Structures are given as structure tokens and as C-alpha cells.
Amino acid sequence: MSAGAGADAPATLRSAAALVRAGLIPPEAEPDVAAVEARYAVAIPPALRALIDRADDPIGRQFIPDPAELVTAPFERTDPIGDDALSPVKGVVHRYPDRALLKPLLVCPVYCRFCFRREHVGPDGGLLTEAELRAALDWFAAHTAVTEVILTGGDPLMLSPRRMRRIVSALSALPHVQTIRIHSRVPIADPLRLTDELADAMDTDRALWLVVHANHASEFTPEAAAALRRVRMRGVPVLGQSVLLRGVNDTAEALEALLRAMIAQRVKPYYLHQLDPAPGTARFHVPIAEGRALLERLRGRVTGLAWPTYVLDIPGGHGKVPVGPDYWQADGSVTDINGHRHPSGGGWPRPSGAGHHETKRHTEDASRDAG
């Protein structure tokens, strides 16, 4: 039960049978959905259930299991971003020189049908044991080049306030740790869980950021706004991250509404992720070229405050790279903010500060890449 919920509060939906009773899937679909449930965790908390009109709407599509999840495409991977190979001790992933992940648990308030960690997360994921958490914290203490710790999982805001306070305090005691990030869906999926006590547990003299995951404007309910406000009142800045998903936010109108909803809640859009190729997620795939075109349509339509970095996490653990639109052309000219080219067919003239040598190098690079 969520913190602050009454004894008669609606329960989280965790099975095909519960989805049938809730009217989210027809009775004849129960066996197929139960087969998905047997492999991948299911959880739809009341806050999100209230937003679902039907299984194929932008919210239902994200969280209601579909038999297509049991079909693995040739390009999909069980560990699409290479976490397992980059884990020196349980609960730690070290991909970049100056930062590393700490995964204190693998439980989430809701299980996304497109999750790149779907093979690992679930209600049986549990917490790191006391010894495992101590080993993970000792690893951070020994690696002084790591200045940023990213709490993820699972969802770190599923921790109790006591355990969250302990982890934040332990990390804050390390002189080389300058920044702590908490990545979570709790403010959206189960906002009552983010109590004043849990928000207080984030107190630190280090730079602590909350990164909230949301994919559709309707996820920013009044309850979610209140949860985010509890965090902001304690001086914690909030960033937003989203995944580009077919049938959820793959139109310029839906993406614009999402970005505007974030800004309205003082959430700075941070990353727009290209979908990671986890097993059974192909129905959500949007080609990168289409994603770039969507962002091109939004350039000039939304404030720069709302502009995320469109990123691809290179499969195999090679890290994120930006893949957003490029307005700088091979001949040194540029397209305008709406993606328009000069009537002559080329781009607008290059900026006066761009020297001939830079234009020449850019053209040579383009020629080489085309070879």
C-alpha cells in the first residue's frame, strides 16, 4: 500500500485476472496476458489506472501487458545497454569514468512494457542485502574518480525513508562524491508514496537532482504535481526523461504537450531516449529518422527550456550519444529553426563566425562518411 493511503484504497493491479476485473482487458484475453505475466512483472497502481480509458490509449499501452511481448525480434537483447558486463559488484554499474549507477533494489511502482531492464525488475527483485549494500558503498568509497552517483533500479523511491536517508548520508560522506541523482517514476506512478518524510530523507549538502520519468502529458496529474512540489520545496531541482514510444508520444502534438507539461511543473526536460531494444518491445519502436523529424517540427514551436537531448544508448554498453536533428549542412550552410532550406535548394548562408577551414573540414567529413 502507498504511504498515506487508507485501508480501503484501490489496490495495485498485479495479474491478468485483476486486469479483467478492472475492465482493462476482456475475459478472453486473460490466458494470453497471464502468459506474459508469468515472464514479466505486472503492476499498475491506482494513480495510473485512473488515467487509462482503454488498453491501447497512450497510458494503457505503456503498462497493460500484450502477447507481443513474448515475441523477441532478432535485433533485441536481454541486456540491451550492457549493464551486466559493467557491474563490478552487485548493485553497481560503472560505464563512464566520472559516474556510476547504484541500484539498491529492483522493485518498481509500475512495470513499463518497454523497460530495458525488464528481465531483472519485479516484485521478487527485493533490496540489496546489508552485506551487498555495504560492498556497493565500499566500491564507491574506493573509486575516487567517481564524482556522481545515480540511484536507479528498480525505483529508488520505493525505499523506506530510513533506508533512503542512510544511502544518501553514506554517499554524502564520501569527499569525492559531488552529485547524487535519483531516477524515479514514483512521483507520477504512486505520488502519495513521496511523503514529506521521504522527501526529507534526500537532504544532503551535495548537489542532489531528481529525474522523473514520464512519457505523456496526462501523467502530470494534480497528485503528481503535489509530489513534485514536496521535493522542490526542499531545494531539489527536477529533471524529466522520456522514451520515444509508438502510440504514446510519437506525434509532434503529443511530444509538444509532454514537454510543455514538464515545464509547467518546473521539470526541465533532460533526455528523450530512443527505445532500447529489450525483448518483446518492437511494437513501441520509432525509427531514429522519424524521431529526428519530430524534433525538427518542434524547433521554434517550443521554448528552448523545454528542449531535451534526443539520445541513443548504444547497444552493448558503449554509452549514450545524441542523435537529434542537425541543422548544420555539409556545405557549411544551415537550415532555419523550422527545418526550412533556402529557396535555391541549399541552406541559409553559414554564420559569419564559421571560417572557411571549418566549412571545408565539414564537407570533407561528409564526403568521407558517404564513401
C-alpha positions, 0 to 999 in steps of 0.5 A: 500500500502507498504511504498515506493511503487508507485501508480501503484504497484501490489496490495495485493491479498485479495479474491478468485476472485483476486486469479483467476485473478492472475492465482493462482487458476482456475475459478472453484475453486473460490466458494470453496476458497471464502468459506474459505475466508469468515472464514479466512483472505486472503492476499498475497502481491506482494513480495510473489506472485512473488515467487509462480509458482503454488498453491501447490509449497512450497510458494503457499501452505503456503498462497493460501487458500484450502477447507481443511481448513474448515475441523477441525480434532478432535485433533485441537483447536481454541486456540491451545497454550492457549493464551486466558486463559493467557491474563490478559488484552487485548493485553497481554499474560503472560505464563512464569514468566520472559516474556510476549507477547504484541500484539498491533494489529492483522493485518498481511502482509500475512495470513499463512494457518497454523497460530495458531492464525488464528481465531483472525488475519485479516484485521478487527483485527485493533490496540489496542485502546489508552485506551487498549494500555495504560492498556497493558503498565500499566500491564507491568509497574506493573509486575516487574518480567517481564524482556522481552517483545515480540511484536507479533500479528498480525505483529508488523511491520505493525505499523506506525513508530510513533506508533512503536517508542512510544511502544518501548520508553514506554517499554524502560522506564520501569527499569525492562524491559531488552529485547524487541523482535519483531516477524515479517514476514514483512521483507520477506512478504512486505520488502519495508514496513521496511523503514529506518524510521521504522527501526529507530523507534526500537532504544532503549538502551535495548537489542532489537532482531528481529525474522523473520519468514520464512519457505523456502529458496526462501523467502530470496529474494534480497528485503528481504535481503535489509530489513534485512540489514536496521535493522542490520545496526542499531545494531539489531541482527536477529533471524529466526523461522520456522514451520515444514510444509508438502510440504514446508520444510519437506525434509532434502534438503529443511530444509538444504537450509532454514537454510543455507539461514538464515545464509547467511543473518546473521539470526541465526536460533532460533526455528523450531516449530512443527505445532500447531494444529489450525483448518483446518491445518492437511494437513501441519502436520509432525509427531514429529518422522519424524521431529526428523529424519530430524534433525538427517540427518542434524547433521554434514551436517550443521554448528552448527550456523545454528542449531535451537531448534526443539520445541513443544508448548504444547497444552493448554498453558503449554509452549514450550519444545524441542523435537529434536533428542537425541543422548544420549542412555539409556545405557549411550552410544551415537550415532555419529553426523550422527545418526550412532550406533556402529557396535555391535548394541549399541552406541559409548562408553559414554564420559569419563566425564559421571560417572557411577551414571549418566549412571545408573540414565539414564537407570533407567529413561528409564526403568521407562518411558517404564513401 
